[in-house]
Amino acid sequence: QVQLVESGGGLVQAGGSLSLSCAASGSTFGRNVIGWYREDPGKQRELVAIISSGGPITYADSVKGRFTISRDDAKNTVYLQMNSLKPEDTAVYYCYALYFGMAYWGKGTLVTVSS
């Protein structure tokens, strides 16, 4: 079992920045994929950014050039630096991890970008 706990999020004006972090605990060994999805009410949950063991990174086209994902394996933590935020980035952001073929989700943290 893996537990994911997000922190960060909150309210920011358009053009501002926020940073999210997600700490993983439990059976956090071996190759894995970890990252972020987001969900806006009435819309499907969508990928924001994920990073694999060894470094391959995938970003949603909508966040490329504005968001940066990174990981610290010593701390079992993944980070999401969000710059140049837009009102359409408003959503609940969920930490996601894939370990040994099992998917895990955090409880989510709300990011609100005001115009």
N, C-alpha and C positions, 0 to 999 in steps of 0.2 A: 504494500500500500504506500501511496505517496500523498502527502498533504501539501497544498499550495496556499500561501497566504500573501495576498497583495497589499501594498501600501502605496500611498500617493494619491493622486487624483484630486478633484476639487473643482473650484470655479475659477476661470481665468478669462480675460478679455481676448477677443480675436487678435491674433498676432503675437500673443504671449507664449510662454513655455510652461510645461509641466513635466515632471519625471515620475514614472511608475517603477516600482520594484516588486518582485515576487520571490519569496523564499520557499524553497522546496525542502521537505523533510520526509523521513521514512526510508523507503528502499530506493534511495537516489544513487545508484551506482550503475555502471555500464553505459553503453551508448544510448543517447536519448535525443529527443527534439523538445525544445521548450520555447514558449513565446506567448504571443498575445492575440486574442480575438476581441471583437467588440460587437455590441448589439444595441441597436436603437429600437425603441418601441415600434412595433409594427413592421419591422424589417428582420431579415434573417441574420443570424450571427455570421460575421465575416472575418476572415483572416486579416490581421494587421501586419504582423511580422513574426517570423519564427527563425530560430537558429538551432542548427544541429551540432552534435558533438563533432569537433574538428572544424567547425566554423561555417559551413554553407548557410547562407542567409537568404530568406525570401521576404520581400516586402509587397504589400498591396500597392498597386500603381498609384492609388490616391494619396499615399503617404511617402512615396519615394522622394528623397531629397529634403524631407522635413522631419522624419522620425528616424531614430537610430536605436537599434537593438544591440545589446551586449550581454555577456554572461560572465560570471565569476564562479568557476567550478569549485574553487576552494570554499566558497560560501554557499554553494548550491543556490545561487541567486541569478535571476535574469532581470535586466533593466530595460526600460523603454524611455528614451529621451524624446520628448515631443516639442518641436519648435514650430513657429509660424502657424499656430493653431487656428483653425477655422470653425465657424459655427457648425458646419457639417461633421466635425470630428466629435461632436457631443454624442456620448453613448456610455453604456456600461462596458468597461474593459475587463475582460476575463483572462487570467493567466491559464495557460494550457501546457500540458506536458505529456509526452508519449514515452513510456518506459516499457520495454519488452512487449510491445504491441498493445499495451493498455493505455487508454487515454484518461487523463485526470484534469479536473477543472478547479480553479479557485472560485470563491463566492462572488467575485466581481467588485470593481470600484468605479464609482461614477465620475466621469469627466464632463464638465459643462463648460462650453465656450460661448460667451456672450458676444453679441455683435455690437 
